[in-house]
Amino acid sequence: MVESVGGRAGEMGGNASSDVNDAVTSEISALRAEVASIRAMLSEVSSEAYERMSRNAEQAAHYVQDEAVSVAGAIREHPATATTLMTLIAGIGFAIGYLVASTNLEQKQAWYRRYY
């Protein structure tokens, strides 16, 4: 009689572990399905974003190309003005660089001249 009770307890334990195993398996299957749906959604969103960025980059490239052509045309029509403008810009850039460098040099030398 003791054996039959012990046998039944073992069978019930087997059913419980089987039920837990089935529950875990179903949860894993549900999670895999959810991950697959999220992956598909991300793929679709990234595809749309790539297409949008591609279109915007193409439009920007055409715009820059059109502007470069118009600037080149203006330089061809007025080479003296373009040369003068570039020389003026280079001179202003040199002057700004010189002022920044000389100001920076004065600040570096000032720390030890304070103590004389």
MOMOBEL-V562658 format. One line per field, one symbol per residue. phi: phi as a letter, one per 30 degrees, with the letter a starting at -180 (. if undefined). psi: psi as a letter, one per 30 degrees, with the letter a starting at -180 (. if undefined). burial: b if it has 24 or more other C-alpha atoms within 12 Angstrom, else e. A space follows every 50 residues. Layout:
# MOMOBEL-V562658
phi = ???
psi = ???
burial = ???
This chain:
# MOMOBEL-V562658
phi = .ddddddddddddddddddddddddddddddddddddddddddddddddd dddddddddddddddddddddddddddbdddddddddddddddddddddd dddddddddddcddcd
psi = eeeeeeeeeeeeeeeeeeeeeeeeeeeeeeeeeeeeeeeeeeeeeeeeee eeeeeeeeeeeeeeeeeeeeeeeeeeeieeeeeeeeeeeeeeeeeeeeee eeeeeeeeffefffg.
burial = eeeeeeeeeeeeeeeeeeeeeeeeeeeeeeeeeeeeeeeeeeeeeeeeee eeeeeeeeeeeeeeeeeeeeeeeeeeeeeeeeeeeeeeeeeeeeeeeeee eeeeeeeeeeeeeeee
